[in-house]
């Protein structure tokens, strides 16, 4: 569950991009790919909680498979809104 406490939030759930107002919650199913990001100049404060459906700890192969399922584009992939190659601007998230 994702709850935006302050600011304006952006959340991608599978192929849907959501703009979230303060004190709004979004329940995301375990199978869904999700990504919270901020493409505004202001701060956003989220409360995020969840419970894994898998039995932990995962072994090395299980961990890699789960990571690949949760992050199909890789753990460092940026949403198009923040990707400088797509939007033509330098992202403050890149080193």
VOPAGU-2260 file (C-alpha; in pm, 1 decimal, decimal comma):
REM VOPAGU-2260
SITE   aa  ch    i         X         Y         Z
SITE  UNK   A    0       0,0       0,0       0,0
SITE  UNK   A    1     125,1     345,4     -93,7
SITE  UNK   A    2      -0,9     651,9      94,6
SITE  UNK   A    3     109,3     999,8      -7,3
SITE  UNK   A    4     138,2    1209,6     308,5
SITE  UNK   A    5     270,7    1537,5     162,8
SITE  UNK   A    6     339,7    1688,5    -177,8
SITE  UNK   A    7     237,1    1565,6    -518,8
SITE  UNK   A    8     313,8    1203,8    -593,5
SITE  UNK   A    9     363,2    1004,0    -908,7
SITE  UNK   A   10     328,7     629,0    -913,0
SITE  UNK   A   11     355,3     389,2   -1203,2
SITE  UNK   A   12     159,9      63,8   -1164,4
SITE  UNK   A   13     220,8    -171,2   -1456,0
SITE  UNK   A   14     144,9      47,7   -1761,1
SITE  UNK   A   15     -62,9     307,9   -1573,3
SITE  UNK   A   16      81,6     638,6   -1454,7
SITE  UNK   A   17     -97,2     788,9   -1154,1
SITE  UNK   A   18     -76,1    1141,0   -1010,1
SITE  UNK   A   19    -158,6    1117,9    -641,3
SITE  UNK   A   20    -278,3    1395,5    -410,1
SITE  UNK   A   21    -191,8    1413,9     -37,3
SITE  UNK   A   22    -366,2    1162,4     190,1
SITE  UNK   A   23    -449,7     938,4    -103,5
SITE  UNK   A   24    -371,6     567,6     -85,8
SITE  UNK   A   25    -309,7     319,3    -363,4
SITE  UNK   A   26    -321,5     -56,1    -309,6
SITE  UNK   A   27     -98,0    -241,8    -554,9
SITE  UNK   A   28    -137,1    -613,4    -612,7
SITE  UNK   A   29     178,6    -822,3    -552,0
SITE  UNK   A   30     207,2    -923,9    -918,2
SITE  UNK   A   31     209,9    -561,9   -1039,5
SITE  UNK   A   32     523,6    -373,6   -1130,3
SITE  UNK   A   33     535,0     -45,9    -939,8
SITE  UNK   A   34     759,4     259,0    -925,1
SITE  UNK   A   35     732,9     574,7    -715,5
SITE  UNK   A   36     907,8     879,7    -854,7
SITE  UNK   A   37     914,5    1256,1    -829,4
SITE  UNK   A   38     938,2    1464,9   -1146,3
SITE  UNK   A   39     846,5    1791,3    -970,1
SITE  UNK   A   40    1064,2    2049,1    -797,3
SITE  UNK   A   41     889,7    1988,0    -462,8
SITE  UNK   A   42     934,2    1713,9    -205,8
SITE  UNK   A   43     692,9    1423,9    -163,1
SITE  UNK   A   44     656,6    1217,8     153,8
SITE  UNK   A   45     525,8     861,8     114,7
SITE  UNK   A   46     428,6     592,9     362,5
SITE  UNK   A   47     482,8     258,4     192,5
SITE  UNK   A   48     406,5     -78,5     344,8
SITE  UNK   A   49     376,1    -431,0     221,0
SITE  UNK   A   50     411,6    -795,9     299,5
SITE  UNK   A   51     594,4   -1037,8      70,0
SITE  UNK   A   52     395,9   -1327,4     -69,6
SITE  UNK   A   53     708,2   -1544,2     -88,8
SITE  UNK   A   54     867,0   -1741,0     189,6
SITE  UNK   A   55    1193,2   -1571,8     286,9
SITE  UNK   A   56    1488,2   -1589,5     282,0
SITE  UNK   A   57    1524,3   -1646,7     -89,6
SITE  UNK   A   58    1817,9   -1840,5    -229,0
SITE  UNK   A   59    2050,5   -1676,9    -484,6
SITE  UNK   A   60    1857,6   -1800,8    -790,9
SITE  UNK   A   61    1520,9   -1720,1    -631,9
SITE  UNK   A   62    1642,3   -1371,9    -539,3
SITE  UNK   A   63    1755,1   -1301,2    -897,2
SITE  UNK   A   64    1423,5   -1425,5   -1038,8
SITE  UNK   A   65    1222,5   -1214,1    -792,9
SITE  UNK   A   66    1436,5    -906,2    -858,9
SITE  UNK   A   67    1390,7    -951,6   -1234,4
SITE  UNK   A   68    1013,5    -988,2   -1187,0
SITE  UNK   A   69     987,5    -672,7    -974,8
SITE  UNK   A   70    1227,8    -468,9   -1189,9
SITE  UNK   A   71    1189,5    -593,4   -1548,5
SITE  UNK   A   72    1392,2    -297,1   -1682,1
SITE  UNK   A   73    1660,1    -328,4   -1411,2
SITE  UNK   A   74    1682,1    -181,3   -1061,5
SITE  UNK   A   75    1835,0     145,1   -1187,7
SITE  UNK   A   76    1590,5     206,2   -1473,9
SITE  UNK   A   77    1425,8     547,2   -1470,3
SITE  UNK   A   78    1067,6     611,9   -1576,3
SITE  UNK   A   79    1047,5     793,8   -1912,5
SITE  UNK   A   80     962,5    1117,9   -1731,5
SITE  UNK   A   81    1302,3    1114,9   -1558,6
SITE  UNK   A   82    1516,5     949,8   -1827,6
SITE  UNK   A   83    1738,1    1216,8   -1988,3
SITE  UNK   A   84    1760,4    1011,2   -2308,5
SITE  UNK   A   85    1382,4    1032,1   -2344,3
SITE  UNK   A   86    1299,2    1374,3   -2203,4
SITE  UNK   A   87    1618,8    1553,0   -2316,0
SITE  UNK   A   88    1725,9    1689,6   -1979,3
SITE  UNK   A   89    1979,8    1596,3   -1716,5
SITE  UNK   A   90    1835,7    1398,6   -1426,4
SITE  UNK   A   91    1949,5    1484,2   -1074,3
SITE  UNK   A   92    1930,3    1111,8    -990,1
SITE  UNK   A   93    2227,3    1019,6   -1206,1
SITE  UNK   A   94    2575,6    1033,2   -1060,1
